[in-house]
Amino acid sequence: MIKSNDNETASISVKRIIGICLIFLFLTSICVFAANKQVKNVKIILSNGCEMDVVTSKTKVEEILEEKHIILLPEEKVTPEADKTVGADGEIIITEKTAQEEVAEAVENSNDSNEATVAELSLETVSEAYNPITEKIIVETEEIPYETITKKVTDSTKNTQEKVIQKGKNGKKEVTYKVKYQNDKEIERTEISSKVIEEPVDKIVQVRDKTTSRGSGAIRATGTKAQYQAYAKARCQAYGWSNYDFDCLVSLWNKESGWNPLAHNSSSGAHGIAQALPASKMSAYGSDYMTNYKTQINWGLNYIKSRYGSPSKAWSHSKSKGWY
């Protein structure tokens, strides 16, 4: 016969066994759950080239992307496909769709709604997408626009007139391009090189005082051409210029006025041996600037020095441009 205390002891032992079993079952379920939710490393490569190393317990591609808040754009695709699974140390690669893939997708989407649209896509859009791109090197001759230069030879703002003293002319250049074509249509043009074959000529417009009558009275100048040149040569030596510079000065002023102190251009208003324009510029060197060869030569040599540095350079410019 079992005593009461023995019955209580047996009951407690059974309860302990049951409790241990429950704990064991609980721990086993946790281990199974943990095994099913095992975390792993996955590399995600975005379409812009960026790489992400992520830790996840998800298995499907779409679940991993959603967990990491990555959204596929319409023009992007993912490898493996969204419904595929990724194992530990796997990769998910996002890239941009090719033109052919976009066309194929459009055709596939259209199959369910409009067969005519599918036919149009397959004949036109698909053919355009698959036509090869060709490249050609072409050389074209193009114009270089001339510039217009305005030279103001008067301090006045009224009673002036413009005169074209040099006509403008466009230049030419050869330009080499690399041109891409698709379906016989130009889709891209890149300049490779450029070579000027003819320089443009500037258009020169002169703004001057309107010409007025100088009256009918006879004006005389004193001295001879030989005297004028002798005086000019002495002044050139004072400037430190060479005999070659003086020879260039003789040629320059022979062209401008023939060394005539009374030479006057009725079109432009230029006056004197150096053809000052306007003539009033010479007044700083003497009030007799209209007739006195010394006044004109002094002004002319100072003008050459300040603008060109020497008569030889002024003569070179005159031969090139037609004026100085």
Buried (B, 14 or more C-beta within 10 A) or exposed (E): EEEEEEEEEEEEEEEEEEEEEEEEEEEEEEEEEEEEEEEBEBBBBBBEEEEEEBEBEBBBBBBBBEEBEBEEEEEEBBEBEBEBEBEEEBEBBBBEBEEEBBBBEBBEEBEEEEEEBBEBBBEEBBEEBEEEEEEEEEEEEEEBEBEEEEBEBBEEEEEBBEBEBBEBBEBBBEBBBEBBBBEEEEEEEEEEEEEEEEEBBBBBBBBBBEEEEEEEEEEEBEEEBEEBBEBBBEBBEEEEBEEEBBBBBBBBBEBBBEBBBBBBBEEBBBBBBBBBBBBBBBBEBBEBBBBBBBBBBBBBBBBBBEEBEBBBBBBBBBEEEEBB
